[in-house]
Amino acid sequence: MSRQSLPLFAAWRQTLRAGYSWKTLRGDLSAGLTVGIIAIPLAMALAIAVGVAPQHGLYTVLIAAPLIALCGGSRFNISGPTAAFVVILLPITQQYGLGGLLLCTLMAGIILICLGLLRAGRLIEFVPYPVTLGFTAGIGIVIAVLQIKDLFGLHLAGAPQHLLEQLNLLAHAFPSLQPGDTLVGTVCLATLLIWPRLMPKIPAHLVALAIGALLALALERLGLPVATLGERFSYQLDGIEYPGIPPFLPDLALPWNLPGADGQPLVLSFELIRQLLAPAFAIAMLGAIESLLCAVVADGMTGSKHDPNAELIGQGLGNLAAPFFGGITATAAIARTAANVRAGAFSPLAALVHAGVVLAAILLLAPLFSYLPMAALAALLMMVAWNMSEPHHVVHTLRIAPRSDVLVLLTCLVLTVLFDMVLAVGVGLLLAAGLFIKRMSELTDTAALNRQQRQALLDLPEHVLAYAIRGPLFFGAAEKALSVLRRFTPGVRVVIVDISAVPLLDMTAIAALDNVLRDYRQQGVALILSGPTAQVRLQLRRAGIHRRAGQLAYVHDLLQARKKALRWLDDTAPKALAE
């Protein structure tokens, strides 16, 4: 396959064309170190949020991020676990276990590669802004609600299947609130809000996690228990169980050999693949939308231009490879990418350095992670949820947007919160498309031409009527626009229709026009189409609607239409007198 058909390494080719120097190398190293430090706690927190052990988030960064950076189409994108996937991945984990989640991620990777090979990168631009804003805001709300349990140390009576059930269980569990977890969570949340205003150069979440860990140790000494990562998760080595995450690299393992929801290895079958196909498509579409939106944001910050198809292939390869080493779904993260750009990144090398920082953390700092309070990680995800929901953008859009866009936004938001993102996006796209069709149909109209204002129509006899159609004639507007042509008084012999402002016809319009012509032939009325574009004439000819003397004519302008109408009237006058 040629390089043109397989757009790999586009970001690196852009880097080489832009020129590389020692200065840009220092920028990449600094940016990679900064983003790597930011990514470590986020990767663990997001892995926990989707129902798997925290090391799987780190493995995602370790495997997927460098592969996407090597093969992708954006110089600045930083990939890894993101909050947007929580609402999709958590139900998969609950139903199919770790093995099902990794297999689904692998399938999504294949779909992304296919999208890239089919040059579908630009199709993402057809997703309306209200749809994107609606489901991201809804995802933010869902993530925030999911963190309430750990933020306050609550013990739920069961595993909720949807948000309303989650809220009900939280309400009943609130008397079990743990003072230690609540205090740690509140302090960490306050730190995340206040610290950026005091010292923005030092990442707030690192300070919040450090304060949370120290506070948790102090509370433990005072007799107030605080749930930590080491208490919740553990690993085995040589038959001995250790708290926290393993301080070594993951082994190669086939996803379908890993345990499902029942703890038994999955059995790879056609039925299992069929069941996972729908969520895999959802993962792929969300991954494509988020990674390409992220690339657009990076382009806006740097003045660069990404290759969307190469980015899709890169994201696909990353998600194809990561599950074999325990990595969950990865996509480009807007916040980490923005931090990467602000820290001085120039090339994909920054993403490779960021993965190297995560590698060092796994090998050297893993024992320390077991002291991280679950409430602190929940506070971190609360902040992530707030930022991704973009409440100021939502409020601004609700205030200034047309009512149709507001309806689309609110529909996507509510459906995401109450049901799932796939349904929300599907309904949102259908609703947006329906409203767009309605608006477009309103732009198409048919009106009688004013003879006093048009020199070409002056002194036309009463046996001739003249109309103008403006706008596209498609299924949403064709019947309404062409039905006007049937409303005339008896005695009319010729109808002139100016279609110079009609850019296109679809099959519905052609069928409706054919019906008009059939009615005209029965009534002995001739039709003259004035000013059709070359495309419209070609469409009509292909549909078999050809010129016929005394019945149908195509002319260039209204002056020619007038001459043609008068000539046909003269030709039919003797016949009318004889009758």
Summary of the structure (lengths in Angstrom):
residues: 579
radius of gyration: 31.8
end to end distance: 73.9
largest distance: 115.4
contacts: 2129
relative contact order: 0.15
helix: 66%
strand: 8%
